Amino acid sequence: MKKLNTDFIVGLFLLAGFAGFVYLSLQLGEFSVFAMDKNYTLTADFNNVSGLKPGAGVEMAGVNIGQVYKIELGKDDRAHVVLLVNRKVKISEDAIASIRTQGIIGDKYVRISQGGMDETLSDGSAISETESAIDLEELVSKYIFGKV
C-alpha cells in the first residue's frame, strides 16, 4: 500500500513537471493559444515584401505592437499581409505601413506610422497606405550599371 502511494505521488510530480515544461516552452517561444483574444487583425497589400516572414514584428514608434500572422499572394498579384496587433493599440485610418530592415542586413519588420485622423481601424480592416521593401540588390545593380 505504501509503494502505491509513493508511485502515485511520483507520477503526479512528473505530470506537474511536464505541464510546467510545456507552459514555459510555449511562453518562451512566444506562442500563445489565446493570441487571437489579445490581438485584432489588420491587412495590408504591398508590391514587394522581399524577406518579410510570418512571425516578424510589427512596430510603432520603435515599440513592438504585434506580429505578422500570414503572407499570401492577393487577387491583384500583390502581397497580402495579415497583421496581429495588440488590442490596446489603436491605429488611425490614415496610418502608413512600411517594410523596414533592422540594421544593415537584419530581419524585416513592418513599421506603422500613425496618421492624423481621429477614426481608428477596427478588426479586419485594411491599411490602405503602404510602402514596400527596398530591394538592395536592384539598387546596387542600378548603381553599377549607371542607371541611378
C-alpha positions as CSV (number, residue, x, y, z in Angstrom):
1,M,0.0,0.0,0.0
2,K,2.9,2.4,0.9
3,K,4.5,1.6,-2.5
4,L,1.3,2.5,-4.3
5,N,1.1,5.9,-2.6
6,T,4.8,6.7,-3.4
7,D,4.3,5.7,-7.1
8,F,1.1,7.9,-7.2
9,I,3.0,10.9,-5.8
10,V,5.9,10.4,-8.1
11,G,3.5,10.2,-11.1
12,L,1.8,13.4,-10.0
13,F,5.1,15.1,-9.7
14,L,6.2,14.0,-13.2
15,L,2.9,15.2,-14.7
16,A,3.2,18.6,-13.0
17,G,6.8,18.9,-14.2
18,F,5.8,18.1,-17.7
19,A,3.0,20.6,-17.7
20,G,5.4,23.3,-16.4
21,F,7.8,22.4,-19.2
22,V,5.1,22.7,-21.8
23,Y,3.9,26.0,-20.4
24,L,7.5,27.5,-20.3
25,S,8.2,26.3,-23.8
26,L,5.1,28.0,-25.2
27,Q,5.8,31.2,-23.4
28,L,9.5,31.4,-24.3
29,G,8.6,30.6,-27.9
30,E,6.2,33.5,-27.9
31,F,3.3,31.2,-28.8
32,S,0.0,31.6,-27.2
33,V,-3.1,29.5,-27.5
34,F,-5.2,32.6,-26.8
35,A,-3.3,35.0,-29.2
36,M,-6.4,36.0,-31.0
37,D,-8.1,37.1,-27.8
38,K,-5.3,39.6,-27.1
39,N,-5.0,40.9,-30.7
40,Y,-7.0,42.1,-33.6
41,T,-6.2,41.6,-37.3
42,L,-5.4,44.2,-39.9
43,T,-4.4,43.6,-43.5
44,A,-2.1,45.5,-45.8
45,D,-1.2,44.9,-49.5
46,F,2.4,45.5,-50.7
47,N,4.0,45.4,-54.1
48,N,7.1,43.7,-52.6
49,V,7.6,42.0,-49.2
50,S,11.1,40.6,-50.0
51,G,12.4,39.0,-46.9
52,L,9.4,39.5,-44.7
53,K,8.3,36.3,-42.9
54,P,5.4,35.3,-40.7
55,G,6.2,35.9,-37.1
56,A,8.1,39.1,-37.9
57,G,7.5,42.1,-35.6
58,V,5.1,45.0,-36.1
59,E,6.4,48.2,-34.6
60,M,5.1,51.7,-34.0
61,A,7.4,54.4,-32.7
62,G,10.0,51.7,-32.1
63,V,7.7,49.7,-29.8
64,N,6.7,46.2,-30.7
65,I,2.8,46.1,-31.0
66,G,2.2,42.8,-32.8
67,Q,3.5,40.4,-35.4
68,V,3.0,39.3,-39.0
69,Y,0.5,36.4,-39.0
70,K,0.3,35.4,-42.6
71,I,1.6,36.4,-46.1
72,E,0.0,35.3,-49.3
73,L,-0.4,36.4,-52.9
74,G,-3.5,38.5,-53.3
75,K,-6.0,38.7,-56.1
76,D,-4.3,41.7,-57.7
77,D,-0.8,40.0,-57.7
78,R,0.3,42.0,-54.7
79,A,1.5,40.5,-51.4
80,H,-1.4,40.3,-48.9
81,V,-0.1,40.6,-45.4
82,V,-2.2,39.8,-42.3
83,L,-1.0,41.5,-39.1
84,L,-1.9,40.7,-35.5
85,V,-1.9,43.9,-33.5
86,N,-2.3,44.3,-29.7
87,R,-5.9,45.3,-28.8
88,K,-4.7,48.1,-26.6
89,V,-3.1,49.9,-29.6
90,K,-5.5,52.0,-31.8
91,I,-4.3,52.7,-35.3
92,S,-5.8,55.6,-37.3
93,E,-7.4,55.1,-40.7
94,D,-4.7,57.0,-42.5
95,A,-1.8,55.2,-41.0
96,I,1.1,54.1,-43.2
97,A,2.5,50.5,-43.1
98,S,6.1,50.1,-44.4
99,I,8.5,47.3,-44.5
100,R,11.8,48.1,-42.9
101,T,15.1,46.3,-42.1
102,Q,16.6,46.1,-38.6
103,G,20.2,47.1,-39.2
104,I,22.2,46.7,-42.4
105,I,21.5,43.1,-43.0
106,G,18.9,42.4,-40.3
107,D,15.4,40.9,-40.4
108,K,12.5,42.6,-42.0
109,Y,9.6,44.0,-39.9
110,V,6.5,46.1,-40.5
111,R,6.6,49.7,-39.2
112,I,3.3,51.5,-38.8
113,S,3.3,55.3,-38.8
114,Q,0.2,56.9,-37.3
115,G,-1.8,59.4,-39.3
116,G,-3.7,62.4,-38.1
117,M,-7.3,61.1,-38.3
118,D,-9.4,60.5,-35.2
119,E,-11.1,57.4,-36.7
120,T,-9.4,54.2,-35.9
121,L,-9.2,50.9,-37.8
122,S,-11.3,48.0,-36.5
123,D,-10.8,44.2,-36.5
124,G,-10.4,43.0,-40.1
125,S,-9.8,46.5,-41.6
126,A,-7.1,47.2,-44.2
127,I,-4.3,49.7,-44.1
128,S,-4.6,51.4,-47.4
129,E,-1.2,53.3,-47.5
130,T,1.8,51.0,-47.8
131,E,5.5,51.3,-48.6
132,S,7.2,48.2,-50.0
133,A,10.6,46.8,-49.0
134,I,13.6,48.3,-50.7
135,D,15.4,45.8,-52.9
136,L,19.1,46.3,-52.1
137,E,20.3,44.1,-55.0
138,E,18.3,46.1,-57.5
139,L,19.7,49.4,-56.2
140,V,23.3,48.1,-56.3
141,S,22.8,46.8,-59.9
142,K,21.4,50.2,-61.0
143,Y,24.4,51.9,-59.4
144,I,26.9,49.6,-61.0
145,F,25.4,49.9,-64.5
146,G,24.9,53.7,-64.2
147,K,21.1,53.8,-64.2
148,V,20.8,55.8,-61.0
